[in-house]
Every structure is written in C-alpha cells, then in structure tokens.
C-alpha cells in the first residue's frame, strides 16, 4: 500500500490535536483560524475550512484520551466510537476517525482503514484525506475476479476526483508555515493522481495511467513514491516505450532496496527492459505488475 510521506499527515494531526482542538477561548490559534480572510483573498482562492474545535474542556480531555490509543488501532476505534456516542455533535469526531484511519494504515490493515475513512466521509464528505484513503484501498484491492469490479473502480475514480476538488479548502491550523501547507496539499494531490493512475493501469488504459502517474510524481517531487515510479515504468513498458520505461525503471531501482518486494520487481523490470533495448543485463522473465499491498 502506498504510504510515502505519511509524516506530513502526522504533523498536521498533531498540530490540530494540541492547538486547534482546545475549547474556544483557550487556543489563540483557533481564534485566528476562524477570522474571515480579507475580501481580496476570498476571491483569489477557495475559502479554507476552520479546523475542528472542542466546545468544552471535558470534550477536549476525552479527545486526548482517544488519541493516546493511536498505537492500537482496534482500541482506538472503539474509543472513538465511544467518544462519538458521548459527544454526538463534536467537531472532533472527524479528527478521531482520521487518526483511526491512519493507525490502520500504519498497521497495513486496508479494509479497516477503508471502514474508518467511510466514517470520516459520513461526517465530512469533502475530507480529502478520507477521500484519497478510501479510493486508494478500492484501487489497490480490487481484483479482476470481483463481480463488482467496475463499480469499485468507478467509486475510486469519483472519490479521487472529488479529493482534487477539495484540497484547497482543507482545514489548515493557523500559523502553519506556507512550505508545510504546500507540501501537505502536494502530498494529497499526489495520492489522488496515484489512485486515478492505478485504476487506469488496472483497466489497461496505459496512456491515461502514464499521464496521471506522472502528475502524482510531479505533485510531490521531493519524495517520489517507489510504487508510483515502478507503475509508471510498467505503463510505459505496456505502450512499448521501452527506452523511456528503462529510464524510469532505473529510477525505481535507485529508490528501492534490494531483497524487498518492490526492489525485486524494480530490478526485474529494469533487467527486462535493458535486454529489450539491446543491453546485457540478466533477467528476461516478464514480471507481473507490482503487488497491490
């Protein structure tokens, strides 16, 4: 499962947890975040949402207690459900289920990650993190034998496209440096384009996949994801663009380690393309696409 740059999400959630979520009047940043921007700024770009905020100190304390369970996704989800029952109107429910989703992703539990993402989307249908998270699982875990394959791919595409539309309105804690904001939004865009490219690759639309996978890399160039780079090489390979595919495959080799799953696929693909383009590298066996987990 694609997980590059997850630290950006952790950083943002931490900022919300310790600053923006405090009860009104106790966190200066929250008051700043709710101040409307000047009229000129409103016309220049979509208006960002105000970060979620606790209404009372007990609500905030309960929120912190749930966040303390972040290393155990099962316990954290149960605690989040209990919180949602006790505080049914709390704005912090979105943050808690987003954190549950992240915790399941860290545990490589894709189905539970998707379930948590759907809980977020019931509360906020425009949340780009949940949109890309659910879409990613649908794109990666759908099999050719699934009877609802087309519906799953259609949903993944719809969610990823909506994520791209929602990114500029994502809530950002007041005082966040602009470079962090740009990196965070770039990461979200990268994930959305990755989903679109993955769906297209799985549907054998290789030219379209190439376009969106390139956009994924360009959206977050500081940390190209090895899976995205390798899938781009395979998309080019499928179009018989062998010299270009070899160049990308070499990049995939450079950013993966030997004796890892992705590293092995990258080196096999490089060797195959090297031979096709007249090189002398070993490894002639056609390799299947990289794993979806």
Order of alpha helices (4+ residues) and beta strands (2+ residues): alpha-alpha-alpha-alpha-alpha-alpha-alpha-alpha-alpha-alpha-alpha-alpha-alpha-alpha
